Amino acid sequence: GWEDKNFQVVNKLFEISTRVAEGSKTRDFGFQHASCIVQGAVEKIHEIKHRSQATSALNAACERVGPKYVVSCVHQKAATHKNPKVMSECLLWMTKTIEQFGYSQIDNGGSIVTWMNEDLGSSNPSVKAQALALLGECHAQVGPNPFKSLNNTLKPALVTSLQEMFAKRPVDPSYEPVKTVSIDLKDLPRMEDTSVAASVDQEEVLPHGEENIDVVEDVIADRVD
């Protein structure tokens, strides 16, 4: 599983998860499968030997179940991690995801402001820097209005840093997202508890049934080459 000590095994799990997310039919990959990927990816994303594979799996999950759910799960799990490198790398991934899918596809009723208010309070300089960069990307898409409340909750020095970041990342009227969700989210199987803390069997990300045999064969063929 994700805790395997052999990094090649873990990377193969990420690869298979990515292929399953990309190749599964509509109802074969849902929120519980994305949660399983998040559980592994957040734990490994700060390690160079896993970073590429972990982010690819997260990206594939975003395209299947929507970035709003995946990003929320990633931040939720990273926020409880003791290693600040995990949060820093997750914020970097979140920034790229906002750039690719668009702010409106990820923010959920002010969730980004809530998260960044917490992250900017971190004592770790890298976490603060990545949080500011994320807000800079958001500002380039939607301007300052969604983030005005931060002026009242952040320390004056951070407010100054935030305004400087906004000045570096002015609104770009030509911005267009480059990625979209590949299916209609109404077609996804419902899940009563969609939190990342829900109990999910990691084997659920692996394909089952004849309808996924092509994905299985591709993965096996690649593994033996």
N, C-alpha and C positions, 0 to 999 in steps of 0.2 A: 504494500500500500504506500501511501504518501510518506510513511516513516521509514521506508526501506533505506538501508545504509548505502546501497549501491546507487550512485547518482544516475547511472545509465538506465536502471530500472524505473526510477522516478520520472526521468525524462520521457521514457517510453510510455508511461502512464499518461503524461501530459499530451503526448503526440496522439495516442489513441483517443483521449478525451476530445481533442481538437477535431480529429477525423470523424468521430461519432456526431459531434455537434454540427459539423458541416454537412455530413452525409445522411443524417437521419431524416425520416419523414416527419410530418408535422407533429404528430402526437407521440413520437418516440423520444423526444427530448423536451423536458419541461423544467420548471423551477427547481425541483428537487435535484435534478442532474446538474444544473448550474451551481447550486449550493455546494454540491460535492466538489466541483472544480475549484470553487472559491476556497474551500477548506484547505486544499492542497496548495493552491497558488499563493495565497497570502503567506503561508509558512515558508515558501521557497523563493519568493520573488526577489528577496534581497541578496540571494546568492547568485553570483555571476554564472555559475555552471547550470543554473536552472532558469534564469531570468527570461531568456528568449522563449523557451518552451512554455513557461507559466503564463506569460503575457499572451502568447498565441492562443492558449486554451481559454483565457478570459475573454479575449476578443471574439473568439468563435461563439462563446456563450452569449455575449452581448448581442450578436447578430441573430441568435435564435430566440432568446426570451426577452430581449430588450435591455439596453444599458442601464435604465433606471433601477431595475431590480438588482443587476449584478454589481453596479457601483455601490449601491446601498449596502449590500452584503459585504463587499470588500472593505468599505470604511468601518462597518460595524465590527468586523473581526479584527482589523488592524488596530482599531482604537483600544482594544483590550490586550494587545501584545506588549510584552515588556521591552522588546528590542526596538528602539526608535528608528533603526534602519528599515524595519518593516513598514512603518507608517510613511517614512520618507519615500520609499520606492512605490508604495501604493498610491500616494498622492501624485507622483510623477506619472504613473499609469492612468490615474483618473483624469489628469490634465490632458493627456493625449486622447483619451476617450471622449472627453468633452469637445476637444478640437475636431474629432472625426465625426461624432454623431450629432453634436449641437447641444447647447445648454438646455434648451427646452425639452429635449428627450431624456434628460437626466435629473434635473431639479424636480423635487416633489414637495411643493408647498413651502419653499424656503429651506429645504433640507441642506443645501450647499452652504447657506449662511450659518446654519446651526453647526455644521461640521467644522467649517473654517474658523468659527469663533472659538471652538474647542482647540483646534490644532494650532492656532496662532498663540494660544496660551501655553504651548509646550515649551519646556526649558531647552529643547534640542534645536540648535540653529538650523540644521538641515530641514527639519520638519517645518519650522517657520518659513524658511525660504521657499519650500515647495508649496506650502499653503498660499503664500503670496503669489507665486507663479500661477497657481490654479485660478485664483481670483482674477489675475491679469487676463488669462484666456477667456474667462467668463465676461469680463468687461469689454473685451474686444468684440464680443458677439452681441451683448445686450445693453451695454452702457452701465452707468453707476447706480441707477435707481434701485435694483433689487438688493443692493448691498449697503444702503445708507444707514441701516440700523447698526452696522459695525462701528460707525463713528461714535456711538453711545456706549458700546460695550468693550471696545479695545482700549488699551493704554495709549496715551497721546503719541508716544514714539512709534507704536505700531500703526496708528492712524496715518501718521506722516509717511511711513514706509508703504502703506497701502495706496495712498494718493500718488506717491512716486511711481509705484507699479502701474497704476491706471494711466498715468501720463506716458509711460513707456509703451503701453498697449492700448492706444486709442481705438475707438469703435471703427470697425472695418465694415462699411456698408456692402462690400462685395462678398462677405462671408457666405459660404454655402457648405453644409455638411457633406462629407465624402462617403459616409457609410449609412446604411439604413438597416432596419430589422428585416430579416428575410421572409418572415411569415406574418400573417395576421395574428396578433396576440390573443384574439378571441378564440383561436383554435387550440390554444395551449390547454393541457389538462389542468384542472384546478388543484390547488394545494391549500389545505386549511391553514397550515402554519408555514409561511414563506420566509421565516427568519433563518439566517445562516446557522443559528443555534439548533435548528431542528435536527432530529436524528436522521441521518441519511447514510445509507450503505454505499460506500464508494464503488462497489461493483455495479451499482445502478447506472453509472455513466457508460458502462460497456454495452454494446449492442446485444439485443436478444431477438430471436425469431428470424424466420426466413427473409423477412423484408429488409433486414440489415446485412444480409450475407455478403453483399458486394463490399461493404465497408470492412467487414471482418477479413475477407480474402485480401483486400488491398493492404491492410495492416500487416497481416501474416507474411504476404509476399515481400513487403518491404523489409520486414525483420530478418528474413532468411537470406536476402540478397547480400 
